[in-house]
Amino acid sequence: MRQIPVDTVNATVMVAKSPEPKVKDRRTGEIALDRDGATLMTVEVMFSTPDEVEILKLTVPQSGVSEDLTMGTPVALTGLVASAWENEFNGQKRHGIAFRAVAVTSLAAAASKPKAA
């Protein structure tokens, strides 16, 4: 599947919903893991550019999620990519765009540091 890099240079990104483990199977509650066996997390962010604002649901390895990400925390996204997906369930075709990042890092500590004179 083709992954398209997403440019975040002109975007303001803030946490919209605190990170949660990504559920692979809602019926069993099974948590999603990556190829290496690491737990995957879901982080919803507000992605704001000069032209529009969207809520993106990102999949991120647990090791790439900063501590204390709460609603409104400004963050940096490392390695953000978009991938188109399509599946069929009960005879209905569905499609969309999935977003994945290597890391979601809090910028709150950097924003609260006093600036050097």
Salt bridges, closest charged atoms under 4 A:
GLU20 OE2 - LYS17 NZ 3.95
ASP25 OD1 - ARG27 NE 3.50
GLU30 OE2 - LYS24 NZ 3.92
